[in-house]
């Protein structure tokens, strides 16, 4: 079951107008039709630089924030709770110019998480993405821990029907 029924192009345009992205220079430049790949760009402007004259760290974090959860929620559907649980960012070098983050969700991870959560237990999974500059050098590494659980009413319903 697919939760995000909106077309990827429509979602991409809507999210690009969303104030946390629109006012920081963040743009989704690719959202594939199957929600397995997303590419996000952050352009440098005077309003998103810190006191050292490089990209504000909060903007780097914001450009990576919703995507692992969004992709998993799309694939796992309404029967699952999917939520960001924790996050960490490692600033490798100062970010200057145009920065890019590419998210790739492995379909095998979706199946594995669905199976692990099938009994109603919570599952915590870490996903990583690198933020790169125009020279493809790593500027930051971001890890997000995603919480996945089959909704309690769904877990009870599947326990009694013999379907595994």
Residue pairs with C-beta under 8 A, 6 or more apart in sequence:
1 77
1 78
1 79
2 35
2 74
2 75
2 77
3 73
3 74
3 76
3 77
3 78
4 11
4 35
4 70
4 73
4 74
6 14
8 31
8 32
8 33
8 35
9 31
11 31
12 28
12 30
12 31
15 21
15 28
16 22
16 26
16 27
16 28
20 26
20 62
21 27
21 28
21 62
21 63
23 47
24 42
24 47
24 48
24 59
24 62
24 63
25 42
25 43
25 44
25 45
25 47
25 48
25 59
26 40
26 41
26 42
26 59
26 62
26 63
27 40
27 41
27 42
27 43
28 38
28 39
28 40
28 41
29 39
29 40
29 41
30 37
30 38
30 39
31 37
31 38
32 38
35 70
35 71
35 74
35 75
35 105
36 71
36 104
36 105
36 106
36 107
37 102
37 103
37 104
37 105
38 67
38 70
38 71
38 102
38 103
39 100
39 101
39 102
39 103
40 63
40 64
40 67
40 100
40 101
40 102
40 103
41 63
41 98
41 99
41 100
42 48
42 55
42 59
42 60
42 63
42 95
42 98
42 99
42 100
42 101
42 131
43 98
44 55
44 95
44 96
44 97
44 98
44 99
48 55
48 56
48 59
49 55
49 56
50 56
50 57
52 94
54 94
54 95
54 96
55 94
55 95
55 96
55 99
55 139
57 89
57 91
57 140
60 89
60 91
60 95
60 99
60 131
60 139
60 140
60 142
61 87
61 89
61 142
63 99
63 101
63 131
64 89
64 101
64 103
64 129
64 131
64 142
64 144
65 84
65 87
65 144
66 84
67 103
67 129
68 84
68 103
68 105
68 127
68 129
68 144
68 146
69 82
69 83
69 84
69 144
69 146
71 103
71 105
72 82
72 105
72 110
72 113
72 146
72 148
73 80
73 82
75 105
75 107
75 110
76 82
76 110
76 113
76 114
76 117
76 148
78 151
79 150
79 151
79 154
80 114
80 117
80 148
80 149
80 150
80 151
80 154
81 147
81 148
81 149
81 150
81 151
82 146
82 147
82 148
83 146
83 147
84 144
84 145
84 146
84 147
85 124
85 145
85 146
85 147
86 144
86 145
87 142
87 143
87 144
87 145
88 142
88 143
89 140
89 141
89 142
89 143
90 140
90 141
90 142
91 139
91 140
92 138
92 139
92 140
92 141
93 137
93 138
93 139
94 139
95 131
95 133
95 139
95 140
96 133
97 133
97 134
98 133
98 134
99 131
99 132
99 133
99 139
100 131
100 132
101 129
101 130
101 131
101 132
101 142
102 129
103 129
105 127
109 125
113 123
113 125
113 148
116 123
116 148
117 123
117 148
117 149
117 150
118 150
118 155
118 158
118 164
119 150
119 155
119 159
120 149
120 150
120 152
120 154
120 155
120 156
120 159
121 149
122 147
122 148
122 149
123 147
123 148
123 149
124 145
124 146
124 147
124 148
125 145
125 146
125 148
126 143
126 144
126 145
126 146
127 143
127 144
127 145
127 146
128 141
128 142
128 143
128 144
129 141
129 142
129 144
130 138
130 140
130 141
130 142
131 138
131 139
131 140
131 141
131 142
132 138
132 139
133 139
150 158
